[in-house]
Amino acid sequence: MQSFPVTTQCYANRLAVLQVLLLETLAHRQDPECTSELADCFDHEARRLQASIWAMHAEVEQS
């Protein structure tokens, strides 16, 4: 199996997608109809996305 080359543009695109997902998650969290159970789910998802973003930044710094 052939792997795709990882470029700065590739990282930028992946970071942009993660940031959009994080912003959407945070927007859902702010919805007045958001229950506490959903808020907990959104918080967990936001933490996961933030961790992914920081991991991507760390990979870029090592490159």
N, CA, C, O and CB atoms as a CASP TS submission, in Angstrom:
PFRMAT TS
TARGET T0000
AUTHOR 0000-0000-0000
METHOD Language model
MODEL 1
PARENT N/A
ATOM      1  N   MET     1       0.845  -1.175   0.000  1.00  0.00           N
ATOM      2  CA  MET     1       0.000   0.000   0.000  1.00  0.00           C
ATOM      3  C   MET     1       0.887   1.233   0.000  1.00  0.00           C
ATOM      4  O   MET     1       1.887   1.303   0.715  1.00  0.00           O
ATOM      5  CB  MET     1      -0.960   0.001   1.215  1.00  0.00           C
ATOM      6  N   GLN     2       0.508   2.181  -0.800  1.00  0.00           N
ATOM      7  CA  GLN     2       1.298   3.401  -0.942  1.00  0.00           C
ATOM      8  C   GLN     2       0.735   4.481  -0.019  1.00  0.00           C
ATOM      9  O   GLN     2      -0.479   4.675   0.045  1.00  0.00           O
ATOM     10  CB  GLN     2       1.306   3.887  -2.420  1.00  0.00           C
ATOM     11  N   SER     3       1.603   5.173   0.683  1.00  0.00           N
ATOM     12  CA  SER     3       1.125   6.232   1.569  1.00  0.00           C
ATOM     13  C   SER     3       1.189   7.571   0.846  1.00  0.00           C
ATOM     14  O   SER     3       1.968   7.751  -0.090  1.00  0.00           O
ATOM     15  CB  SER     3       1.956   6.278   2.876  1.00  0.00           C
ATOM     16  N   PHE     4       0.369   8.492   1.289  1.00  0.00           N
ATOM     17  CA  PHE     4       0.340   9.821   0.702  1.00  0.00           C
ATOM     18  C   PHE     4       1.437  10.670   1.319  1.00  0.00           C
ATOM     19  O   PHE     4       1.720  10.537   2.509  1.00  0.00           O
ATOM     20  CB  PHE     4      -1.038  10.481   0.899  1.00  0.00           C
ATOM     21  N   PRO     5       2.055  11.531   0.543  1.00  0.00           N
ATOM     22  CA  PRO     5       3.065  12.416   1.128  1.00  0.00           C
ATOM     23  C   PRO     5       2.410  13.416   2.072  1.00  0.00           C
ATOM     24  O   PRO     5       1.308  13.899   1.810  1.00  0.00           O
ATOM     25  CB  PRO     5       3.846  13.156   0.023  1.00  0.00           C
ATOM     26  N   VAL     6       3.078  13.716   3.150  1.00  0.00           N
ATOM     27  CA  VAL     6       2.556  14.678   4.115  1.00  0.00           C
ATOM     28  C   VAL     6       3.291  15.992   3.885  1.00  0.00           C
ATOM     29  O   VAL     6       4.510  16.076   4.031  1.00  0.00           O
ATOM     30  CB  VAL     6       2.730  14.171   5.599  1.00  0.00           C
ATOM     31  N   THR     7       2.539  16.993   3.530  1.00  0.00           N
ATOM     32  CA  THR     7       3.122  18.299   3.235  1.00  0.00           C
ATOM     33  C   THR     7       2.564  19.338   4.186  1.00  0.00           C
ATOM     34  O   THR     7       1.607  19.088   4.918  1.00  0.00           O
ATOM     35  CB  THR     7       2.852  18.705   1.776  1.00  0.00           C
ATOM     36  N   THR     8       3.177  20.502   4.162  1.00  0.00           N
ATOM     37  CA  THR     8       2.683  21.602   4.977  1.00  0.00           C
ATOM     38  C   THR     8       1.242  21.924   4.596  1.00  0.00           C
ATOM     39  O   THR     8       0.418  22.192   5.470  1.00  0.00           O
ATOM     40  CB  THR     8       3.578  22.847   4.814  1.00  0.00           C
ATOM     41  N   GLN     9       0.932  21.900   3.312  1.00  0.00           N
ATOM     42  CA  GLN     9      -0.435  22.177   2.856  1.00  0.00           C
ATOM     43  C   GLN     9      -1.392  21.112   3.360  1.00  0.00           C
ATOM     44  O   GLN     9      -2.528  21.413   3.725  1.00  0.00           O
ATOM     45  CB  GLN     9      -0.493  22.254   1.323  1.00  0.00           C
ATOM     46  N   CYS    10      -0.935  19.875   3.380  1.00  0.00           N
ATOM     47  CA  CYS    10      -1.764  18.776   3.894  1.00  0.00           C
ATOM     48  C   CYS    10      -2.103  19.025   5.360  1.00  0.00           C
ATOM     49  O   CYS    10      -3.256  18.887   5.769  1.00  0.00           O
ATOM     50  CB  CYS    10      -1.038  17.412   3.730  1.00  0.00           C
ATOM     51  N   TYR    11      -1.094  19.390   6.147  1.00  0.00           N
ATOM     52  CA  TYR    11      -1.332  19.697   7.565  1.00  0.00           C
ATOM     53  C   TYR    11      -2.290  20.873   7.707  1.00  0.00           C
ATOM     54  O   TYR    11      -3.199  20.839   8.536  1.00  0.00           O
ATOM     55  CB  TYR    11      -0.004  20.008   8.285  1.00  0.00           C
ATOM     56  N   ALA    12      -2.089  21.909   6.903  1.00  0.00           N
ATOM     57  CA  ALA    12      -2.952  23.088   6.980  1.00  0.00           C
ATOM     58  C   ALA    12      -4.399  22.711   6.682  1.00  0.00           C
ATOM     59  O   ALA    12      -5.316  23.182   7.355  1.00  0.00           O
ATOM     60  CB  ALA    12      -2.472  24.177   6.000  1.00  0.00           C
ATOM     61  N   ASN    13      -4.604  21.873   5.686  1.00  0.00           N
ATOM     62  CA  ASN    13      -5.962  21.443   5.336  1.00  0.00           C
ATOM     63  C   ASN    13      -6.590  20.626   6.455  1.00  0.00           C
ATOM     64  O   ASN    13      -7.758  20.816   6.792  1.00  0.00           O
ATOM     65  CB  ASN    13      -5.948  20.628   4.042  1.00  0.00           C
ATOM     66  N   ARG    14      -5.810  19.715   7.031  1.00  0.00           N
ATOM     67  CA  ARG    14      -6.329  18.884   8.119  1.00  0.00           C
ATOM     68  C   ARG    14      -6.630  19.730   9.361  1.00  0.00           C
ATOM     69  O   ARG    14      -7.637  19.510  10.034  1.00  0.00           O
ATOM     70  CB  ARG    14      -5.323  17.769   8.468  1.00  0.00           C
ATOM     71  N   LEU    15      -5.766  20.685   9.657  1.00  0.00           N
ATOM     72  CA  LEU    15      -6.013  21.575  10.793  1.00  0.00           C
ATOM     73  C   LEU    15      -7.265  22.410  10.573  1.00  0.00           C
ATOM     74  O   LEU    15      -8.047  22.619  11.501  1.00  0.00           O
ATOM     75  CB  LEU    15      -4.809  22.490  11.028  1.00  0.00           C
ATOM     76  N   ALA    16      -7.457  22.889   9.348  1.00  0.00           N
ATOM     77  CA  ALA    16      -8.641  23.696   9.045  1.00  0.00           C
ATOM     78  C   ALA    16      -9.921  22.889   9.268  1.00  0.00           C
ATOM     79  O   ALA    16     -10.898  23.409   9.807  1.00  0.00           O
ATOM     80  CB  ALA    16      -8.583  24.212   7.594  1.00  0.00           C
ATOM     81  N   VAL    17      -9.916  21.630   8.857  1.00  0.00           N
ATOM     82  CA  VAL    17     -11.087  20.767   9.051  1.00  0.00           C
ATOM     83  C   VAL    17     -11.348  20.549  10.535  1.00  0.00           C
ATOM     84  O   VAL    17     -12.491  20.637  10.986  1.00  0.00           O
ATOM     85  CB  VAL    17     -10.889  19.412   8.341  1.00  0.00           C
ATOM     86  N   LEU    18     -10.292  20.265  11.299  1.00  0.00           N
ATOM     87  CA  LEU    18     -10.456  20.060  12.742  1.00  0.00           C
ATOM     88  C   LEU    18     -10.975  21.316  13.428  1.00  0.00           C
ATOM     89  O   LEU    18     -11.808  21.234  14.331  1.00  0.00           O
ATOM     90  CB  LEU    18      -9.130  19.636  13.373  1.00  0.00           C
ATOM     91  N   GLN    19     -10.490  22.472  13.006  1.00  0.00           N
ATOM     92  CA  GLN    19     -10.936  23.723  13.611  1.00  0.00           C
ATOM     93  C   GLN    19     -12.408  23.994  13.305  1.00  0.00           C
ATOM     94  O   GLN    19     -13.143  24.470  14.170  1.00  0.00           O
ATOM     95  CB  GLN    19     -10.074  24.887  13.118  1.00  0.00           C
ATOM     96  N   VAL    20     -12.839  23.697  12.089  1.00  0.00           N
ATOM     97  CA  VAL    20     -14.255  23.867  11.733  1.00  0.00           C
ATOM     98  C   VAL    20     -15.114  22.937  12.589  1.00  0.00           C
ATOM     99  O   VAL    20     -16.145  23.350  13.121  1.00  0.00           O
ATOM    100  CB  VAL    20     -14.487  23.580  10.215  1.00  0.00           C
ATOM    101  N   LEU    21     -14.687  21.692  12.718  1.00  0.00           N
ATOM    102  CA  LEU    21     -15.444  20.744  13.544  1.00  0.00           C
ATOM    103  C   LEU    21     -15.521  21.215  14.991  1.00  0.00           C
ATOM    104  O   LEU    21     -16.566  21.094  15.630  1.00  0.00           O
ATOM    105  CB  LEU    21     -14.806  19.350  13.480  1.00  0.00           C
ATOM    106  N   LEU    22     -14.421  21.752  15.510  1.00  0.00           N
ATOM    107  CA  LEU    22     -14.417  22.257  16.881  1.00  0.00           C
ATOM    108  C   LEU    22     -15.378  23.430  17.032  1.00  0.00           C
ATOM    109  O   LEU    22     -16.141  23.484  17.997  1.00  0.00           O
ATOM    110  CB  LEU    22     -13.002  22.678  17.293  1.00  0.00           C
ATOM    111  N   LEU    23     -15.350  24.356  16.102  1.00  0.00           N
ATOM    112  CA  LEU    23     -16.257  25.510  16.171  1.00  0.00           C
ATOM    113  C   LEU    23     -17.723  25.082  16.078  1.00  0.00           C
ATOM    114  O   LEU    23     -18.577  25.627  16.777  1.00  0.00           O
ATOM    115  CB  LEU    23     -15.936  26.506  15.048  1.00  0.00           C
ATOM    116  N   GLU    24     -18.008  24.110  15.220  1.00  0.00           N
ATOM    117  CA  GLU    24     -19.377  23.603  15.111  1.00  0.00           C
ATOM    118  C   GLU    24     -19.810  22.925  16.410  1.00  0.00           C
ATOM    119  O   GLU    24     -20.945  23.091  16.857  1.00  0.00           O
ATOM    120  CB  GLU    24     -19.493  22.617  13.934  1.00  0.00           C
ATOM    121  N   THR    25     -18.913  22.173  16.999  1.00  0.00           N
ATOM    122  CA  THR    25     -19.218  21.497  18.266  1.00  0.00           C
ATOM    123  C   THR    25     -19.511  22.523  19.356  1.00  0.00           C
ATOM    124  O   THR    25     -20.472  22.379  20.111  1.00  0.00           O
ATOM    125  CB  THR    25     -18.047  20.580  18.694  1.00  0.00           C
ATOM    126  N   LEU    26     -18.676  23.557  19.432  1.00  0.00           N
ATOM    127  CA  LEU    26     -18.887  24.600  20.435  1.00  0.00           C
ATOM    128  C   LEU    26     -20.189  25.357  20.185  1.00  0.00           C
ATOM    129  O   LEU    26     -20.865  25.748  21.136  1.00  0.00           O
ATOM    130  CB  LEU    26     -17.709  25.574  20.442  1.00  0.00           C
ATOM    131  N   ALA    27     -20.547  25.566  18.930  1.00  0.00           N
ATOM    132  CA  ALA    27     -21.812  26.243  18.605  1.00  0.00           C
ATOM    133  C   ALA    27     -22.998  25.400  19.065  1.00  0.00           C
ATOM    134  O   ALA    27     -23.959  25.928  19.624  1.00  0.00           O
ATOM    135  CB  ALA    27     -21.910  26.521  17.082  1.00  0.00           C
ATOM    136  N   HIS    28     -22.932  24.090  18.829  1.00  0.00           N
ATOM    137  CA  HIS    28     -24.007  23.205  19.290  1.00  0.00           C
ATOM    138  C   HIS    28     -24.119  23.248  20.816  1.00  0.00           C
ATOM    139  O   HIS    28     -25.214  23.188  21.375  1.00  0.00           O
ATOM    140  CB  HIS    28     -23.757  21.753  18.811  1.00  0.00           C
ATOM    141  N   ARG    29     -22.977  23.351  21.465  1.00  0.00           N
ATOM    142  CA  ARG    29     -22.937  23.388  22.934  1.00  0.00           C
ATOM    143  C   ARG    29     -23.663  24.619  23.473  1.00  0.00           C
ATOM    144  O   ARG    29     -24.241  24.577  24.560  1.00  0.00           O
ATOM    145  CB  ARG    29     -21.480  23.377  23.433  1.00  0.00           C
ATOM    146  N   GLN    30     -23.633  25.711  22.717  1.00  0.00           N
ATOM    147  CA  GLN    30     -24.247  26.964  23.143  1.00  0.00           C
ATOM    148  C   GLN    30     -25.745  27.029  22.838  1.00  0.00           C
ATOM    149  O   GLN    30     -26.419  27.966  23.265  1.00  0.00           O
ATOM    150  CB  GLN    30     -23.546  28.122  22.480  1.00  0.00           C
ATOM    151  N   ASP    31     -26.264  26.061  22.116  1.00  0.00           N
ATOM    152  CA  ASP    31     -27.690  26.048  21.758  1.00  0.00           C
ATOM    153  C   ASP    31     -28.531  25.997  23.032  1.00  0.00           C
ATOM    154  O   ASP    31     -28.283  25.158  23.898  1.00  0.00           O
ATOM    155  CB  ASP    31     -28.024  24.832  20.830  1.00  0.00           C
ATOM    156  N   PRO    32     -29.526  26.885  23.161  1.00  0.00           N
ATOM    157  CA  PRO    32     -30.360  26.901  24.360  1.00  0.00           C
ATOM    158  C   PRO    32     -31.107  25.580  24.617  1.00  0.00           C
ATOM    159  O   PRO    32     -31.452  25.278  25.760  1.00  0.00           O
ATOM    160  CB  PRO    32     -31.354  28.021  24.253  1.00  0.00           C
ATOM    161  N   GLU    33     -31.350  24.813  23.583  1.00  0.00           N
ATOM    162  CA  GLU    33     -32.062  23.541  23.744  1.00  0.00           C
ATOM    163  C   GLU    33     -31.120  22.385  24.078  1.00  0.00           C
ATOM    164  O   GLU    33     -31.560  21.239  24.170  1.00  0.00           O
ATOM    165  CB  GLU    33     -32.837  23.217  22.476  1.00  0.00           C
ATOM    166  N   CYS    34     -29.851  22.669  24.257  1.00  0.00           N
ATOM    167  CA  CYS    34     -28.859  21.639  24.562  1.00  0.00           C
ATOM    168  C   CYS    34     -29.052  21.153  26.001  1.00  0.00           C
ATOM    169  O   CYS    34     -28.959  21.932  26.950  1.00  0.00           O
ATOM    170  CB  CYS    34     -27.414  22.182  24.355  1.00  0.00           C
ATOM    171  N   THR    35     -29.318  19.869  26.143  1.00  0.00           N
ATOM    172  CA  THR    35     -29.491  19.290  27.478  1.00  0.00           C
ATOM    173  C   THR    35     -28.127  19.091  28.135  1.00  0.00           C
ATOM    174  O   THR    35     -27.096  19.156  27.465  1.00  0.00           O
ATOM    175  CB  THR    35     -30.259  17.941  27.400  1.00  0.00           C
ATOM    176  N   SER    36     -28.121  18.853  29.425  1.00  0.00           N
ATOM    177  CA  SER    36     -26.849  18.648  30.118  1.00  0.00           C
ATOM    178  C   SER    36     -26.143  17.385  29.613  1.00  0.00           C
ATOM    179  O   SER    36     -24.914  17.335  29.567  1.00  0.00           O
ATOM    180  CB  SER    36     -27.079  18.554  31.638  1.00  0.00           C
ATOM    181  N   GLU    37     -26.921  16.366  29.236  1.00  0.00           N
ATOM    182  CA  GLU    37     -26.316  15.147  28.693  1.00  0.00           C
ATOM    183  C   GLU    37     -25.648  15.429  27.353  1.00  0.00           C
ATOM    184  O   GLU    37     -24.535  14.966  27.099  1.00  0.00           O
ATOM    185  CB  GLU    37     -27.376  14.040  28.534  1.00  0.00           C
ATOM    186  N   LEU    38     -26.330  16.193  26.492  1.00  0.00           N
ATOM    187  CA  LEU    38     -25.735  16.558  25.215  1.00  0.00           C
ATOM    188  C   LEU    38     -24.535  17.465  25.425  1.00  0.00           C
ATOM    189  O   LEU    38     -23.530  17.339  24.726  1.00  0.00           O
ATOM    190  CB  LEU    38     -26.764  17.241  24.319  1.00  0.00           C
ATOM    191  N   ALA    39     -24.634  18.370  26.376  1.00  0.00           N
ATOM    192  CA  ALA    39     -23.517  19.274  26.667  1.00  0.00           C
ATOM    193  C   ALA    39     -22.285  18.471  27.063  1.00  0.00           C
ATOM    194  O   ALA    39     -21.175  18.788  26.636  1.00  0.00           O
ATOM    195  CB  ALA    39     -23.893  20.270  27.791  1.00  0.00           C
ATOM    196  N   ASP    40     -22.472  17.437  27.872  1.00  0.00           N
ATOM    197  CA  ASP    40     -21.353  16.581  28.255  1.00  0.00           C
ATOM    198  C   ASP    40     -20.737  15.902  27.031  1.00  0.00           C
ATOM    199  O   ASP    40     -19.516  15.810  26.909  1.00  0.00           O
ATOM    200  CB  ASP    40     -21.813  15.525  29.271  1.00  0.00           C
ATOM    201  N   CYS    41     -21.591  15.435  26.136  1.00  0.00           N
ATOM    202  CA  CYS    41     -21.099  14.804  24.898  1.00  0.00           C
ATOM    203  C   CYS    41     -20.320  15.808  24.053  1.00  0.00           C
ATOM    204  O   CYS    41     -19.250  15.492  23.532  1.00  0.00           O
ATOM    205  CB  CYS    41     -22.276  14.222  24.078  1.00  0.00           C
ATOM    206  N   PHE    42     -20.863  17.025  23.920  1.00  0.00           N
ATOM    207  CA  PHE    42     -20.189  18.064  23.143  1.00  0.00           C
ATOM    208  C   PHE    42     -18.867  18.452  23.793  1.00  0.00           C
ATOM    209  O   PHE    42     -17.882  18.690  23.093  1.00  0.00           O
ATOM    210  CB  PHE    42     -21.091  19.298  22.998  1.00  0.00           C
ATOM    211  N   ASP    43     -18.833  18.518  25.126  1.00  0.00           N
ATOM    212  CA  ASP    43     -17.592  18.843  25.828  1.00  0.00           C
ATOM    213  C   ASP    43     -16.528  17.773  25.559  1.00  0.00           C
ATOM    214  O   ASP    43     -15.365  18.086  25.303  1.00  0.00           O
ATOM    215  CB  ASP    43     -17.851  18.975  27.347  1.00  0.00           C
ATOM    216  N   HIS    44     -16.945  16.523  25.622  1.00  0.00           N
ATOM    217  CA  HIS    44     -16.011  15.418  25.354  1.00  0.00           C
ATOM    218  C   HIS    44     -15.486  15.506  23.921  1.00  0.00           C
ATOM    219  O   HIS    44     -14.289  15.349  23.679  1.00  0.00           O
ATOM    220  CB  HIS    44     -16.701  14.045  25.591  1.00  0.00           C
ATOM    221  N   GLU    45     -16.378  15.755  22.989  1.00  0.00           N
ATOM    222  CA  GLU    45     -15.980  15.869  21.580  1.00  0.00           C
ATOM    223  C   GLU    45     -15.050  17.061  21.374  1.00  0.00           C
ATOM    224  O   GLU    45     -14.079  16.965  20.623  1.00  0.00           O
ATOM    225  CB  GLU    45     -17.222  16.005  20.676  1.00  0.00           C
ATOM    226  N   ALA    46     -15.335  18.176  22.030  1.00  0.00           N
ATOM    227  CA  ALA    46     -14.490  19.363  21.905  1.00  0.00           C
ATOM    228  C   ALA    46     -13.085  19.076  22.444  1.00  0.00           C
ATOM    229  O   ALA    46     -12.093  19.478  21.835  1.00  0.00           O
ATOM    230  CB  ALA    46     -15.121  20.560  22.656  1.00  0.00           C
ATOM    231  N   ARG    47     -12.999  18.389  23.573  1.00  0.00           N
ATOM    232  CA  ARG    47     -11.683  18.037  24.128  1.00  0.00           C
ATOM    233  C   ARG    47     -10.914  17.119  23.179  1.00  0.00           C
ATOM    234  O   ARG    47      -9.703  17.260  23.012  1.00  0.00           O
ATOM    235  CB  ARG    47     -11.843  17.358  25.504  1.00  0.00           C
ATOM    236  N   ARG    48     -11.623  16.184  22.564  1.00  0.00           N
ATOM    237  CA  ARG    48     -10.989  15.266  21.617  1.00  0.00           C
ATOM    238  C   ARG    48     -10.465  16.033  20.399  1.00  0.00           C
ATOM    239  O   ARG    48      -9.353  15.785  19.932  1.00  0.00           O
ATOM    240  CB  ARG    48     -11.987  14.169  21.174  1.00  0.00           C
ATOM    241  N   LEU    49     -11.271  16.961  19.895  1.00  0.00           N
ATOM    242  CA  LEU    49     -10.847  17.757  18.739  1.00  0.00           C
ATOM    243  C   LEU    49      -9.668  18.665  19.092  1.00  0.00           C
ATOM    244  O   LEU    49      -8.733  18.810  18.305  1.00  0.00           O
ATOM    245  CB  LEU    49     -12.019  18.599  18.214  1.00  0.00           C
ATOM    246  N   GLN    50      -9.718  19.274  20.276  1.00  0.00           N
ATOM    247  CA  GLN    50      -8.601  20.118  20.707  1.00  0.00           C
ATOM    248  C   GLN    50      -7.319  19.302  20.814  1.00  0.00           C
ATOM    249  O   GLN    50      -6.250  19.765  20.415  1.00  0.00           O
ATOM    250  CB  GLN    50      -8.917  20.787  22.055  1.00  0.00           C
ATOM    251  N   ALA    51      -7.421  18.101  21.347  1.00  0.00           N
ATOM    252  CA  ALA    51      -6.242  17.236  21.456  1.00  0.00           C
ATOM    253  C   ALA    51      -5.690  16.905  20.066  1.00  0.00           C
ATOM    254  O   ALA    51      -4.476  16.870  19.865  1.00  0.00           O
ATOM    255  CB  ALA    51      -6.593  15.934  22.218  1.00  0.00           C
ATOM    256  N   SER    52      -6.579  16.665  19.124  1.00  0.00           N
ATOM    257  CA  SER    52      -6.148  16.372  17.760  1.00  0.00           C
ATOM    258  C   SER    52      -5.449  17.572  17.140  1.00  0.00           C
ATOM    259  O   SER    52      -4.434  17.426  16.458  1.00  0.00           O
ATOM    260  CB  SER    52      -7.342  15.957  16.899  1.00  0.00           C
ATOM    261  N   ILE    53      -5.994  18.751  17.378  1.00  0.00           N
ATOM    262  CA  ILE    53      -5.386  19.971  16.833  1.00  0.00           C
ATOM    263  C   ILE    53      -3.990  20.176  17.425  1.00  0.00           C
ATOM    264  O   ILE    53      -3.045  20.469  16.693  1.00  0.00           O
ATOM    265  CB  ILE    53      -6.282  21.206  17.123  1.00  0.00           C
ATOM    266  N   TRP    54      -3.856  20.025  18.739  1.00  0.00           N
ATOM    267  CA  TRP    54      -2.545  20.192  19.368  1.00  0.00           C
ATOM    268  C   TRP    54      -1.568  19.128  18.895  1.00  0.00           C
ATOM    269  O   TRP    54      -0.382  19.414  18.728  1.00  0.00           O
ATOM    270  CB  TRP    54      -2.673  20.142  20.890  1.00  0.00           C
ATOM    271  N   ALA    55      -2.039  17.910  18.677  1.00  0.00           N
ATOM    272  CA  ALA    55      -1.171  16.851  18.162  1.00  0.00           C
ATOM    273  C   ALA    55      -0.676  17.196  16.763  1.00  0.00           C
ATOM    274  O   ALA    55       0.486  16.962  16.431  1.00  0.00           O
ATOM    275  CB  ALA    55      -1.912  15.505  18.146  1.00  0.00           C
ATOM    276  N   MET    56      -1.559  17.749  15.952  1.00  0.00           N
ATOM    277  CA  MET    56      -1.162  18.170  14.603  1.00  0.00           C
ATOM    278  C   MET    56      -0.121  19.284  14.680  1.00  0.00           C
ATOM    279  O   MET    56       0.857  19.266  13.933  1.00  0.00           O
ATOM    280  CB  MET    56      -2.394  18.642  13.791  1.00  0.00           C
ATOM    281  N   HIS    57      -0.316  20.246  15.568  1.00  0.00           N
ATOM    282  CA  HIS    57       0.663  21.326  15.735  1.00  0.00           C
ATOM    283  C   HIS    57       2.022  20.738  16.145  1.00  0.00           C
ATOM    284  O   HIS    57       3.063  21.176  15.655  1.00  0.00           O
ATOM    285  CB  HIS    57       0.170  22.359  16.798  1.00  0.00           C
ATOM    286  N   ALA    58       2.007  19.766  17.028  1.00  0.00           N
ATOM    287  CA  ALA    58       3.254  19.148  17.478  1.00  0.00           C
ATOM    288  C   ALA    58       3.947  18.436  16.314  1.00  0.00           C
ATOM    289  O   ALA    58       5.172  18.497  16.201  1.00  0.00           O
ATOM    290  CB  ALA    58       2.982  18.155  18.630  1.00  0.00           C
ATOM    291  N   GLU    59       3.195  17.774  15.462  1.00  0.00           N
ATOM    292  CA  GLU    59       3.774  17.106  14.300  1.00  0.00           C
ATOM    293  C   GLU    59       4.414  18.120  13.366  1.00  0.00           C
ATOM    294  O   GLU    59       5.499  17.885  12.833  1.00  0.00           O
ATOM    295  CB  GLU    59       2.705  16.297  13.554  1.00  0.00           C
ATOM    296  N   VAL    60       3.740  19.250  13.169  1.00  0.00           N
ATOM    297  CA  VAL    60       4.280  20.284  12.286  1.00  0.00           C
ATOM    298  C   VAL    60       5.574  20.842  12.871  1.00  0.00           C
ATOM    299  O   VAL    60       6.533  21.086  12.139  1.00  0.00           O
ATOM    300  CB  VAL    60       3.248  21.420  12.072  1.00  0.00           C
ATOM    301  N   GLU    61       5.604  21.042  14.167  1.00  0.00           N
ATOM    302  CA  GLU    61       6.800  21.586  14.818  1.00  0.00           C
ATOM    303  C   GLU    61       7.988  20.636  14.693  1.00  0.00           C
ATOM    304  O   GLU    61       9.133  21.082  14.620  1.00  0.00           O
ATOM    305  CB  GLU    61       6.517  21.869  16.294  1.00  0.00           C
ATOM    306  N   GLN    62       7.723  19.330  14.667  1.00  0.00           N
ATOM    307  CA  GLN    62       8.798  18.347  14.557  1.00  0.00           C
ATOM    308  C   GLN    62       9.310  18.209  13.136  1.00  0.00           C
ATOM    309  O   GLN    62      10.414  17.711  12.918  1.00  0.00           O
ATOM    310  CB  GLN    62       8.327  17.005  15.057  1.00  0.00           C
ATOM    311  N   SER    63       8.519  18.645  12.170  1.00  0.00           N
ATOM    312  CA  SER    63       8.900  18.505  10.750  1.00  0.00           C
ATOM    313  C   SER    63       9.994  19.462  10.384  1.00  0.00           C
ATOM    314  O   SER    63      10.437  19.483   9.235  1.00  0.00           O
ATOM    315  CB  SER    63       7.703  18.732   9.840  1.00  0.00           C
TER
END
